Amino acid sequence: MRQKKGAEKVKRETQEFSPEFRLLFEQSPAMTLVVLPDTDFTIVAVNDTFLRTTRTRREDLYGRPLFDVFPDNPEDPHATGVGNLRASLLRVLATKKPDTMPVQKYDIPRPEAEGGGFEERYWSPVNTPILSPEGEVRYLLQQVEDVTQVVRLTRHGEEDRVALRAFRQAEAAMQARRESEERLQRIVEASGIGTWEVDLSTQEVVADARFRELEGLSPDEPLTVEKAFCLILPEDSSRIARAYTEALGGKDGGHYLVEYRTAYRPNGATRWVEARGQVRFGPDGEAVHSWGTVIDITARKTAEAERERLLEAISTQPALGVALFQGPDFIIQMANPLYLALAGHRDLLGKPLLEALPEVREQGFVEILDQVMRTGEPYIGRQVPIRWDRYADGKLDEGYFHFIYQPVRGSDGRVEAVLTLGQEVTDVVRARQEAERFAQVQRERSDFEQQLIGIVSHDLRNPLSAILLGTTALARREDLDARSTKAVMRIQSSAERAVRMVKDLLDFTQARLGGGIPVVPRPLDLHALTRLVLEEVQANFPERDLVVTARGNGQGAWDADRMAQVVTNLASNALKYSPPDTPVSVRTRGDGDQVELEVHNRGTPIPPEALGRLFQPMQRASSQGDTTGRSVGLGLYIVERIVQAHGGTIDVKSTESEGTTFTVRLPRLAPGSAA
């Protein structure tokens, strides 16, 4: 009857043990027992190590007084071991501090099969108080190390010193183990891990606060195995129940690891939990107890789901070749249809990169992948040449690709794979290369043509000069008849026209090959220069009405010869491309730090489509053509280059109602002039 009451008391008391305490208690390698601080020091818990070492059974110990179960040594009635134990327990009760006892001799019964009697054994006990929240001693914990072998060795001469060291090492190891267990307890509390255990005889679950928080339970809500499964989403509960049942049946030694979603949604979101468990079996092989841990893995599962969605979205892009390389050997775990097509539809999946695509070995890509795995930094390649077996026929084809190697991290933050995204740009690169080759040929041809023009025009100046000198001398002779004089004048006019053309060609060549037309700015009055130049132009067009006006200050610094070229060209064009009965107006105007030159004429406007190319070589200001045959279409091109060399601008407006106006705007001081 006393033992039955004691067992009921044990059950009440042990229900208060936290899952963390039970986990550490059961897994402790030291002999461990718990007694109450009553007069009998009633036994309420022992671990498996204690039972194996003392050759006792739980049912013979639970609820019984400590010193009824372990009386004085019958072979040594004067032994002080038990007496010392009682004194140590009383000291712990009085001081509420751990008490380490010296080595104790206490023999244990030897089984009848081994001859009966008692076996000499030596022990090193440590008694520790377990305090209630109010600071009172709630339990007494005893941890005992079997040091029999160490004590026996100390009885033999030289071996004594070795044994003593071993004994001290054993004591240090025991202390280190106690400290390790304390650290483990602190780590469990700080890690966010929840713990639980199940008494399989009652199906009652004892869980700590973290477990209850993860499952959405109140702190004092009763919990059974059946209710625990009700907390799991229905889609997962049958799978988890099957894994738990298999562990109870002994699969994998009673171990199991599962992931599931809880039905508890405090904020409307699903919570993922990882559970690890262990089942303890009795002597008959039946499961009697289970315990384990739970941890929140929602963040990890969310990241995994996002990664899978991203991979799926990327892999379906028709213009991108996508593959996933896993681990240090770059096992090809995934490849989309385009990537497989680029690889000649070879069997790639599940193979290391160099086995699947051996042709890339000497092209530097494996070294880049190693770098991405090691550093975690992505790599971007643009228009990279690649030689590969496009048609799986053993012949290497060369192409060009944009590609990205993107590191993929696991739940622990380490790079575990590399995602490659590639786009073939072979056609684009080859088209650009062809365009560059064509442009180079065109540049070389243009340079040759311009050099040829420069050489020819330069060499024409000498014979043309000789013709002009000869015609001038002939024109002065008084013995020429009218017919001969007219012929000489035509020769002289043609030679002058040819000289002007040669001069334009030389200017054009210098502008294209020499980097621009050089100017030498000197102080100049643009009003006076314009009047002087237009007098010469008027002499060539005596029948036309040429109106010249000037306003404001015309002083500045420009190249007189070049500006005369500008005025002559614009005025001559206006006279040539306008009706004979209309005037041509030339206006110069000085205003502030700028001087303007305007040349206006009536007549057919310049077509809008021609305005954009008007200042290009071989273009004319009108679609009517040059009826005089005096131009090769370089005049406006040279005018624009002269104006630009002075730091100015030129533009044109041409309409049916307003006519055509060329406007030149010049700074008063051209670049390079003295201030």
Secondary structure, 3 states (H helix, E strand, C coil): CHHHHHHHHHHHHHCCCCHHHHHHHHHCCCEEEEECCCCCCEEEEECHHHHHHHCCCHHHHCCCEHHHHCCCCCCCCCCCHHHHHHHHHHHHHHHCCCEECCCEECCEECCHHHCCCEECCEEEEEEEEEECCCCCEEEEEEEEEECHHHHHHCCCCCHHHHHHHHHHHHHHHHHHHHHHHHHHHHHHHHCCCEEEEEECCCCEEEECHHHHHHHCCCCCCCCEHHHHHHCECHHHHHHHHHHHHHHHCCHHHHEEEEEEEECCCCCCCCEEEEEEEEEEECCCCCEEEEEEEEEECHHHHHHHHHHHHHHHHHHCCCCCEEEEEECCCCEEEEECHHHHHHCCCCCCCCCEHHHHCHHHHHHCHHHHHHHHHHHCCCEEEEEEEEEECCCCCCCCEEEEEEEEEEEEECCCCCEEEEEEEEEECHHHHHHHHHHHHHHHHHHHHHHHHHHHHHHHHHHHHHHHHHHHHHHHHHHCCCCCCHHHHHHHHHHHHHHHHHHHHHHHHHHHHHHHHCCCCCCCCEEEEHHHHHHHHHHHHHHHCCCCCEEEEEEECCEEEECHHHHHHHHHHHHHHHHHCCCCCCCEEEEEEEECCEEEEEEEECCCCCCHHHHCCCCCCCCCCCCCCCCCCCCCCCHHHHHHHHHHHCCCEEEEEEECCCEEEEEEEEECECCCCCC
